[in-house]
Amino acid sequence: MTGVSIAIDGPAGTGKSTVAREVARRLGLAYFDTGATYRVATLWCMREGVDLAQESDVAAVVETMNVTLVLDPRNPRVVLEDEDVSALIRTDSVALTVSKVATNLEARAALGQWQRDIIAGELEGGYSEGRGIVAEGRDITTVIAPDADVRILMTADEEIRVARRAGEGADLATVREAVLGRDKKDSTVVQFHTAADGVHTLDTSELTIEEAVQAVLDLVAEVRGDDADEATEASSAETAGNE
């Protein structure tokens, strides 16, 4: 029997990455930020000097990159050609360019299949030894993992989302463009503002991170019953033993 699969969608600034990572840590699951696949693909294309307006060229270059994803929620990493680029893919230059790759349908198809393969591999074994995975992004609940055990669309007020990202120390104008500009561009190829049938909506506008994490854990417990509770207890015991 495979482990639990949790899929979390939503626009930037809703807290989905922080929440997904903490849920994965507490349940002892793999943590997969699917957005990192688009970011590392963007970085690779920038380094290779490919014209991002040429759809087929971008898709071809994306398929040549050698990437390893470390799905440990305590220290997730992205390794490109043996170089840890976890910080580089979060820079403004990548953030303001990533939509050119994310909206490229050919590249998106290739990256989407890679994402499905990673999720399937984690459920079968992988980092969490088959206990399961928390995957988050923009089309996880509908396109990548529509059969996930728990599917959540995380939302928040637009200005709150911008303020949260600006609060991380970045320039407000840059943040607004990176957050709202990318939302607008990405919405042309994927729906991540409205929950599909069977997907739970979680508005984090007035929630603390802990409250949002608990809301997700409650949904897991509701769907999985004692399995989710036991996983939480086992994870807590393991964490306590390592401290």
Order of alpha helices (4+ residues) and beta strands (2+ residues): beta-alpha-beta-alpha-alpha-beta-beta-beta-alpha-alpha-alpha-beta-beta-alpha-alpha-alpha-beta-alpha-alpha
